[in-house]
Amino acid sequence: MTDLVMMRDVEARYALRGKALRYTVLSPVGTWLGKGALRVLRVREESNAEQGEYVDLVLGYDTYE
């Protein structure tokens, strides 16, 4: 799944269709606007008793202003 890193989130969701996804969007501290595409920074398959199996996606924008 590491081939999804830096892929736009729309493309990653399409590639992972049918799987449960959990998103985390990184942003700098303060008042910033994300600019550009929202991209996948990290992908990890997770499994636990409470949530079952899911794919954890960490996302970030190209730039912030």
mmCIF file as gemmi writes it, N, C-alpha and C atoms, coordinates in Angstrom:
data_model
loop_
_atom_site.group_PDB
_atom_site.id
_atom_site.type_symbol
_atom_site.label_atom_id
_atom_site.label_alt_id
_atom_site.label_comp_id
_atom_site.label_asym_id
_atom_site.label_entity_id
_atom_site.label_seq_id
_atom_site.pdbx_PDB_ins_code
_atom_site.Cartn_x
_atom_site.Cartn_y
_atom_site.Cartn_z
_atom_site.occupancy
_atom_site.B_iso_or_equiv
_atom_site.pdbx_formal_charge
_atom_site.auth_seq_id
_atom_site.auth_asym_id
_atom_site.pdbx_PDB_model_num
ATOM 1 N N . MET Axp A 1 ? 0.799 -1.2 0 1 0 ? 1 A 1
ATOM 2 C CA . MET Axp A 1 ? 0 0 0 1 0 ? 1 A 1
ATOM 3 C C . MET Axp A 1 ? 0.841 1.263 0 1 0 ? 1 A 1
ATOM 4 N N . THR Axp A 2 ? 2.131 1.136 0.101 1 0 ? 2 A 1
ATOM 5 C CA . THR Axp A 2 ? 2.969 2.336 0.117 1 0 ? 2 A 1
ATOM 6 C C . THR Axp A 2 ? 2.934 3.065 -1.214 1 0 ? 2 A 1
ATOM 7 N N . ASP Axp A 3 ? 2.439 2.425 -2.272 1 0 ? 3 A 1
ATOM 8 C CA . ASP Axp A 3 ? 2.334 3.097 -3.565 1 0 ? 3 A 1
ATOM 9 C C . ASP Axp A 3 ? 1.244 4.165 -3.566 1 0 ? 3 A 1
ATOM 10 N N . LEU Axp A 4 ? 0.451 4.269 -2.489 1 0 ? 4 A 1
ATOM 11 C CA . LEU Axp A 4 ? -0.582 5.296 -2.378 1 0 ? 4 A 1
ATOM 12 C C . LEU Axp A 4 ? -0.033 6.602 -1.812 1 0 ? 4 A 1
ATOM 13 N N . VAL Axp A 5 ? 1.176 6.581 -1.255 1 0 ? 5 A 1
ATOM 14 C CA . VAL Axp A 5 ? 1.753 7.771 -0.645 1 0 ? 5 A 1
ATOM 15 C C . VAL Axp A 5 ? 1.943 8.85 -1.71 1 0 ? 5 A 1
ATOM 16 N N . MET Axp A 6 ? 1.553 10.072 -1.371 1 0 ? 6 A 1
ATOM 17 C CA . MET Axp A 6 ? 1.58 11.276 -2.202 1 0 ? 6 A 1
ATOM 18 C C . MET Axp A 6 ? 0.499 11.266 -3.291 1 0 ? 6 A 1
ATOM 19 N N . MET Axp A 7 ? -0.346 10.272 -3.291 1 0 ? 7 A 1
ATOM 20 C CA . MET Axp A 7 ? -1.488 10.23 -4.205 1 0 ? 7 A 1
ATOM 21 C C . MET Axp A 7 ? -2.558 11.174 -3.67 1 0 ? 7 A 1
ATOM 22 N N . ARG Axp A 8 ? -3.324 11.805 -4.55 1 0 ? 8 A 1
ATOM 23 C CA . ARG Axp A 8 ? -4.436 12.646 -4.111 1 0 ? 8 A 1
ATOM 24 C C . ARG Axp A 8 ? -5.443 11.786 -3.36 1 0 ? 8 A 1
ATOM 25 N N . ASP Axp A 9 ? -6.119 12.379 -2.369 1 0 ? 9 A 1
ATOM 26 C CA . ASP Axp A 9 ? -7.005 11.575 -1.531 1 0 ? 9 A 1
ATOM 27 C C . ASP Axp A 9 ? -8.159 10.97 -2.317 1 0 ? 9 A 1
ATOM 28 N N . VAL Axp A 10 ? -8.638 11.639 -3.338 1 0 ? 10 A 1
ATOM 29 C CA . VAL Axp A 10 ? -9.733 11.097 -4.16 1 0 ? 10 A 1
ATOM 30 C C . VAL Axp A 10 ? -9.286 9.813 -4.856 1 0 ? 10 A 1
ATOM 31 N N . GLU Axp A 11 ? -8.077 9.817 -5.377 1 0 ? 11 A 1
ATOM 32 C CA . GLU Axp A 11 ? -7.548 8.63 -6.05 1 0 ? 11 A 1
ATOM 33 C C . GLU Axp A 11 ? -7.305 7.5 -5.051 1 0 ? 11 A 1
ATOM 34 N N . ALA Axp A 12 ? -6.824 7.839 -3.855 1 0 ? 12 A 1
ATOM 35 C CA . ALA Axp A 12 ? -6.57 6.825 -2.832 1 0 ? 12 A 1
ATOM 36 C C . ALA Axp A 12 ? -7.883 6.189 -2.372 1 0 ? 12 A 1
ATOM 37 N N . ARG Axp A 13 ? -8.934 7.013 -2.175 1 0 ? 13 A 1
ATOM 38 C CA . ARG Axp A 13 ? -10.236 6.456 -1.789 1 0 ? 13 A 1
ATOM 39 C C . ARG Axp A 13 ? -10.758 5.504 -2.848 1 0 ? 13 A 1
ATOM 40 N N . TYR Axp A 14 ? -10.546 5.839 -4.114 1 0 ? 14 A 1
ATOM 41 C CA . TYR Axp A 14 ? -10.985 4.954 -5.201 1 0 ? 14 A 1
ATOM 42 C C . TYR Axp A 14 ? -10.205 3.636 -5.153 1 0 ? 14 A 1
ATOM 43 N N . ALA Axp A 15 ? -8.887 3.725 -4.941 1 0 ? 15 A 1
ATOM 44 C CA . ALA Axp A 15 ? -8.053 2.52 -4.895 1 0 ? 15 A 1
ATOM 45 C C . ALA Axp A 15 ? -8.407 1.637 -3.692 1 0 ? 15 A 1
ATOM 46 N N . LEU Axp A 16 ? -8.893 2.251 -2.618 1 0 ? 16 A 1
ATOM 47 C CA . LEU Axp A 16 ? -9.206 1.515 -1.398 1 0 ? 16 A 1
ATOM 48 C C . LEU Axp A 16 ? -10.711 1.271 -1.217 1 0 ? 16 A 1
ATOM 49 N N . ARG Axp A 17 ? -11.476 1.458 -2.283 1 0 ? 17 A 1
ATOM 50 C CA . ARG Axp A 17 ? -12.931 1.286 -2.173 1 0 ? 17 A 1
ATOM 51 C C . ARG Axp A 17 ? -13.254 -0.093 -1.607 1 0 ? 17 A 1
ATOM 52 N N . GLY Axp A 18 ? -14.284 -0.132 -0.789 1 0 ? 18 A 1
ATOM 53 C CA . GLY Axp A 18 ? -14.69 -1.375 -0.16 1 0 ? 18 A 1
ATOM 54 C C . GLY Axp A 18 ? -14.025 -1.627 1.184 1 0 ? 18 A 1
ATOM 55 N N . LYS Axp A 19 ? -13.028 -0.824 1.553 1 0 ? 19 A 1
ATOM 56 C CA . LYS Axp A 19 ? -12.35 -0.98 2.837 1 0 ? 19 A 1
ATOM 57 C C . LYS Axp A 19 ? -12.794 0.138 3.771 1 0 ? 19 A 1
ATOM 58 N N . ALA Axp A 20 ? -12.816 -0.15 5.049 1 0 ? 20 A 1
ATOM 59 C CA . ALA Axp A 20 ? -13.116 0.88 6.044 1 0 ? 20 A 1
ATOM 60 C C . ALA Axp A 20 ? -11.896 1.796 6.153 1 0 ? 20 A 1
ATOM 61 N N . LEU Axp A 21 ? -12.127 3.12 6.117 1 0 ? 21 A 1
ATOM 62 C CA . LEU Axp A 21 ? -11.038 4.092 6.156 1 0 ? 21 A 1
ATOM 63 C C . LEU Axp A 21 ? -11.155 4.979 7.379 1 0 ? 21 A 1
ATOM 64 N N . ARG Axp A 22 ? -10.013 5.37 7.936 1 0 ? 22 A 1
ATOM 65 C CA . ARG Axp A 22 ? -9.964 6.369 9.01 1 0 ? 22 A 1
ATOM 66 C C . ARG Axp A 22 ? -8.99 7.445 8.57 1 0 ? 22 A 1
ATOM 67 N N . TYR Axp A 23 ? -9.445 8.7 8.591 1 0 ? 23 A 1
ATOM 68 C CA . TYR Axp A 23 ? -8.651 9.831 8.119 1 0 ? 23 A 1
ATOM 69 C C . TYR Axp A 23 ? -8.102 10.649 9.275 1 0 ? 23 A 1
ATOM 70 N N . THR Axp A 24 ? -6.869 11.121 9.105 1 0 ? 24 A 1
ATOM 71 C CA . THR Axp A 24 ? -6.28 12.138 9.963 1 0 ? 24 A 1
ATOM 72 C C . THR Axp A 24 ? -5.674 13.171 9.016 1 0 ? 24 A 1
ATOM 73 N N . VAL Axp A 25 ? -6.082 14.432 9.163 1 0 ? 25 A 1
ATOM 74 C CA . VAL Axp A 25 ? -5.547 15.496 8.309 1 0 ? 25 A 1
ATOM 75 C C . VAL Axp A 25 ? -4.589 16.33 9.145 1 0 ? 25 A 1
ATOM 76 N N . LEU Axp A 26 ? -3.325 16.384 8.722 1 0 ? 26 A 1
ATOM 77 C CA . LEU Axp A 26 ? -2.324 17.176 9.424 1 0 ? 26 A 1
ATOM 78 C C . LEU Axp A 26 ? -2.423 18.633 8.992 1 0 ? 26 A 1
ATOM 79 N N . SER Axp A 27 ? -2.236 19.526 9.951 1 0 ? 27 A 1
ATOM 80 C CA . SER Axp A 27 ? -2.203 20.952 9.628 1 0 ? 27 A 1
ATOM 81 C C . SER Axp A 27 ? -1.282 21.648 10.624 1 0 ? 27 A 1
ATOM 82 N N . PRO Axp A 28 ? -0.648 22.733 10.211 1 0 ? 28 A 1
ATOM 83 C CA . PRO Axp A 28 ? 0.233 23.452 11.123 1 0 ? 28 A 1
ATOM 84 C C . PRO Axp A 28 ? -0.572 24.126 12.241 1 0 ? 28 A 1
ATOM 85 N N . VAL Axp A 29 ? 0.093 24.43 13.332 1 0 ? 29 A 1
ATOM 86 C CA . VAL Axp A 29 ? -0.54 25.118 14.447 1 0 ? 29 A 1
ATOM 87 C C . VAL Axp A 29 ? -0.837 26.553 14.035 1 0 ? 29 A 1
ATOM 88 N N . GLY Axp A 30 ? -2.015 27.034 14.359 1 0 ? 30 A 1
ATOM 89 C CA . GLY Axp A 30 ? -2.399 28.399 14.03 1 0 ? 30 A 1
ATOM 90 C C . GLY Axp A 30 ? -3.514 28.42 13.004 1 0 ? 30 A 1
ATOM 91 N N . THR Axp A 31 ? -3.739 29.591 12.452 1 0 ? 31 A 1
ATOM 92 C CA . THR Axp A 31 ? -4.792 29.773 11.461 1 0 ? 31 A 1
ATOM 93 C C . THR Axp A 31 ? -4.168 29.715 10.069 1 0 ? 31 A 1
ATOM 94 N N . TRP Axp A 32 ? -4.337 28.603 9.418 1 0 ? 32 A 1
ATOM 95 C CA . TRP Axp A 32 ? -3.764 28.369 8.093 1 0 ? 32 A 1
ATOM 96 C C . TRP Axp A 32 ? -4.839 27.801 7.183 1 0 ? 32 A 1
ATOM 97 N N . LEU Axp A 33 ? -4.709 28.088 5.92 1 0 ? 33 A 1
ATOM 98 C CA . LEU Axp A 33 ? -5.581 27.486 4.915 1 0 ? 33 A 1
ATOM 99 C C . LEU Axp A 33 ? -4.769 26.509 4.09 1 0 ? 33 A 1
ATOM 100 N N . GLY Axp A 34 ? -5.293 25.3 3.914 1 0 ? 34 A 1
ATOM 101 C CA . GLY Axp A 34 ? -4.636 24.338 3.052 1 0 ? 34 A 1
ATOM 102 C C . GLY Axp A 34 ? -4.805 24.763 1.597 1 0 ? 34 A 1
ATOM 103 N N . LYS Axp A 35 ? -3.755 24.627 0.831 1 0 ? 35 A 1
ATOM 104 C CA . LYS Axp A 35 ? -3.772 25.058 -0.567 1 0 ? 35 A 1
ATOM 105 C C . LYS Axp A 35 ? -3.25 23.906 -1.43 1 0 ? 35 A 1
ATOM 106 N N . GLY Axp A 36 ? -3.887 23.697 -2.55 1 0 ? 36 A 1
ATOM 107 C CA . GLY Axp A 36 ? -3.471 22.617 -3.439 1 0 ? 36 A 1
ATOM 108 C C . GLY Axp A 36 ? -4.254 21.355 -3.139 1 0 ? 36 A 1
ATOM 109 N N . ALA Axp A 37 ? -3.712 20.238 -3.55 1 0 ? 37 A 1
ATOM 110 C CA . ALA Axp A 37 ? -4.389 18.95 -3.389 1 0 ? 37 A 1
ATOM 111 C C . ALA Axp A 37 ? -4.171 18.396 -1.985 1 0 ? 37 A 1
ATOM 112 N N . LEU Axp A 38 ? -5.172 17.686 -1.496 1 0 ? 38 A 1
ATOM 113 C CA . LEU Axp A 38 ? -5.055 16.938 -0.255 1 0 ? 38 A 1
ATOM 114 C C . LEU Axp A 38 ? -4.431 15.591 -0.628 1 0 ? 38 A 1
ATOM 115 N N . ARG Axp A 39 ? -3.258 15.3 -0.073 1 0 ? 39 A 1
ATOM 116 C CA . ARG Axp A 39 ? -2.5 14.113 -0.476 1 0 ? 39 A 1
ATOM 117 C C . ARG Axp A 39 ? -2.269 13.161 0.693 1 0 ? 39 A 1
ATOM 118 N N . VAL Axp A 40 ? -2.113 11.892 0.354 1 0 ? 40 A 1
ATOM 119 C CA . VAL Axp A 40 ? -1.846 10.846 1.342 1 0 ? 40 A 1
ATOM 120 C C . VAL Axp A 40 ? -0.374 10.921 1.734 1 0 ? 40 A 1
ATOM 121 N N . LEU Axp A 41 ? -0.108 11.033 3.038 1 0 ? 41 A 1
ATOM 122 C CA . LEU Axp A 41 ? 1.261 11.067 3.544 1 0 ? 41 A 1
ATOM 123 C C . LEU Axp A 41 ? 1.686 9.726 4.133 1 0 ? 41 A 1
ATOM 124 N N . ARG Axp A 42 ? 0.718 8.992 4.69 1 0 ? 42 A 1
ATOM 125 C CA . ARG Axp A 42 ? 1.019 7.679 5.267 1 0 ? 42 A 1
ATOM 126 C C . ARG Axp A 42 ? -0.204 6.786 5.169 1 0 ? 42 A 1
ATOM 127 N N . VAL Axp A 43 ? 0.024 5.518 4.903 1 0 ? 43 A 1
ATOM 128 C CA . VAL Axp A 43 ? -1.042 4.507 4.832 1 0 ? 43 A 1
ATOM 129 C C . VAL Axp A 43 ? -0.63 3.351 5.728 1 0 ? 43 A 1
ATOM 130 N N . ARG Axp A 44 ? -1.575 2.913 6.564 1 0 ? 44 A 1
ATOM 131 C CA . ARG Axp A 44 ? -1.263 1.784 7.438 1 0 ? 44 A 1
ATOM 132 C C . ARG Axp A 44 ? -2.534 0.973 7.679 1 0 ? 44 A 1
ATOM 133 N N . GLU Axp A 45 ? -2.44 -0.333 7.505 1 0 ? 45 A 1
ATOM 134 C CA . GLU Axp A 45 ? -3.57 -1.209 7.808 1 0 ? 45 A 1
ATOM 135 C C . GLU Axp A 45 ? -3.575 -1.479 9.304 1 0 ? 45 A 1
ATOM 136 N N . GLU Axp A 46 ? -4.751 -1.327 9.916 1 0 ? 46 A 1
ATOM 137 C CA . GLU Axp A 46 ? -4.895 -1.494 11.36 1 0 ? 46 A 1
ATOM 138 C C . GLU Axp A 46 ? -5.982 -2.522 11.644 1 0 ? 46 A 1
ATOM 139 N N . SER Axp A 47 ? -5.931 -3.076 12.826 1 0 ? 47 A 1
ATOM 140 C CA . SER Axp A 47 ? -6.965 -4.009 13.266 1 0 ? 47 A 1
ATOM 141 C C . SER Axp A 47 ? -7.013 -3.959 14.785 1 0 ? 47 A 1
ATOM 142 N N . ASN Axp A 48 ? -8.242 -3.807 15.315 1 0 ? 48 A 1
ATOM 143 C CA . ASN Axp A 48 ? -8.411 -3.903 16.761 1 0 ? 48 A 1
ATOM 144 C C . ASN Axp A 48 ? -9.8 -4.452 17.068 1 0 ? 48 A 1
ATOM 145 N N . ALA Axp A 49 ? -10.011 -4.834 18.317 1 0 ? 49 A 1
ATOM 146 C CA . ALA Axp A 49 ? -11.262 -5.497 18.706 1 0 ? 49 A 1
ATOM 147 C C . ALA Axp A 49 ? -12.464 -4.565 18.593 1 0 ? 49 A 1
ATOM 148 N N . GLU Axp A 50 ? -12.281 -3.28 18.876 1 0 ? 50 A 1
ATOM 149 C CA . GLU Axp A 50 ? -13.403 -2.342 18.869 1 0 ? 50 A 1
ATOM 150 C C . GLU Axp A 50 ? -13.834 -1.927 17.46 1 0 ? 50 A 1
ATOM 151 N N . GLN Axp A 51 ? -12.872 -1.642 16.587 1 0 ? 51 A 1
ATOM 152 C CA . GLN Axp A 51 ? -13.193 -1.111 15.257 1 0 ? 51 A 1
ATOM 153 C C . GLN Axp A 51 ? -13.016 -2.122 14.135 1 0 ? 51 A 1
ATOM 154 N N . GLY Axp A 52 ? -12.478 -3.271 14.412 1 0 ? 52 A 1
ATOM 155 C CA . GLY Axp A 52 ? -12.247 -4.263 13.369 1 0 ? 52 A 1
ATOM 156 C C . GLY Axp A 52 ? -11.063 -3.862 12.501 1 0 ? 52 A 1
ATOM 157 N N . GLU Axp A 53 ? -11.103 -4.27 11.24 1 0 ? 53 A 1
ATOM 158 C CA . GLU Axp A 53 ? -10.015 -3.946 10.311 1 0 ? 53 A 1
ATOM 159 C C . GLU Axp A 53 ? -10.341 -2.673 9.557 1 0 ? 53 A 1
ATOM 160 N N . TYR Axp A 54 ? -9.345 -1.798 9.416 1 0 ? 54 A 1
ATOM 161 C CA . TYR Axp A 54 ? -9.513 -0.548 8.672 1 0 ? 54 A 1
ATOM 162 C C . TYR Axp A 54 ? -8.164 -0.086 8.159 1 0 ? 54 A 1
ATOM 163 N N . VAL Axp A 55 ? -8.181 0.881 7.27 1 0 ? 55 A 1
ATOM 164 C CA . VAL Axp A 55 ? -6.963 1.48 6.734 1 0 ? 55 A 1
ATOM 165 C C . VAL Axp A 55 ? -6.871 2.894 7.292 1 0 ? 55 A 1
ATOM 166 N N . ASP Axp A 56 ? -5.751 3.198 7.938 1 0 ? 56 A 1
ATOM 167 C CA . ASP Axp A 56 ? -5.511 4.508 8.528 1 0 ? 56 A 1
ATOM 168 C C . ASP Axp A 56 ? -4.753 5.364 7.51 1 0 ? 56 A 1
ATOM 169 N N . LEU Axp A 57 ? -5.35 6.489 7.114 1 0 ? 57 A 1
ATOM 170 C CA . LEU Axp A 57 ? -4.731 7.398 6.147 1 0 ? 57 A 1
ATOM 171 C C . LEU Axp A 57 ? -4.385 8.711 6.841 1 0 ? 57 A 1
ATOM 172 N N . VAL Axp A 58 ? -3.144 9.145 6.716 1 0 ? 58 A 1
ATOM 173 C CA . VAL Axp A 58 ? -2.735 10.46 7.205 1 0 ? 58 A 1
ATOM 174 C C . VAL Axp A 58 ? -2.57 11.331 5.975 1 0 ? 58 A 1
ATOM 175 N N . LEU Axp A 59 ? -3.269 12.487 5.972 1 0 ? 59 A 1
ATOM 176 C CA . LEU Axp A 59 ? -3.334 13.367 4.808 1 0 ? 59 A 1
ATOM 177 C C . LEU Axp A 59 ? -2.772 14.747 5.128 1 0 ? 59 A 1
ATOM 178 N N . GLY Axp A 60 ? -2.322 15.448 4.104 1 0 ? 60 A 1
ATOM 179 C CA . GLY Axp A 60 ? -1.86 16.826 4.25 1 0 ? 60 A 1
ATOM 180 C C . GLY Axp A 60 ? -1.987 17.528 2.911 1 0 ? 60 A 1
ATOM 181 N N . TYR Axp A 61 ? -2.092 18.853 2.954 1 0 ? 61 A 1
ATOM 182 C CA . TYR Axp A 61 ? -2.186 19.639 1.716 1 0 ? 61 A 1
ATOM 183 C C . TYR Axp A 61 ? -0.792 19.887 1.142 1 0 ? 61 A 1
ATOM 184 N N . ASP Axp A 62 ? -0.763 20.271 -0.147 1 0 ? 62 A 1
ATOM 185 C CA . ASP Axp A 62 ? 0.497 20.59 -0.807 1 0 ? 62 A 1
ATOM 186 C C . ASP Axp A 62 ? 1.21 21.734 -0.105 1 0 ? 62 A 1
ATOM 187 N N . THR Axp A 63 ? 0.484 22.802 0.198 1 0 ? 63 A 1
ATOM 188 C CA . THR Axp A 63 ? 1.05 23.96 0.904 1 0 ? 63 A 1
ATOM 189 C C . THR Axp A 63 ? -0.006 24.558 1.821 1 0 ? 63 A 1
ATOM 190 N N . TYR Axp A 64 ? 0.418 25.439 2.682 1 0 ? 64 A 1
ATOM 191 C CA . TYR Axp A 64 ? -0.478 26.155 3.596 1 0 ? 64 A 1
ATOM 192 C C . TYR Axp A 64 ? -0.138 27.639 3.516 1 0 ? 64 A 1
ATOM 193 N N . GLU Axp A 65 ? -1.183 28.474 3.677 1 0 ? 65 A 1
ATOM 194 C CA . GLU Axp A 65 ? -0.92 29.919 3.713 1 0 ? 65 A 1
ATOM 195 C C . GLU Axp A 65 ? -1.765 30.582 4.764 1 0 ? 65 A 1
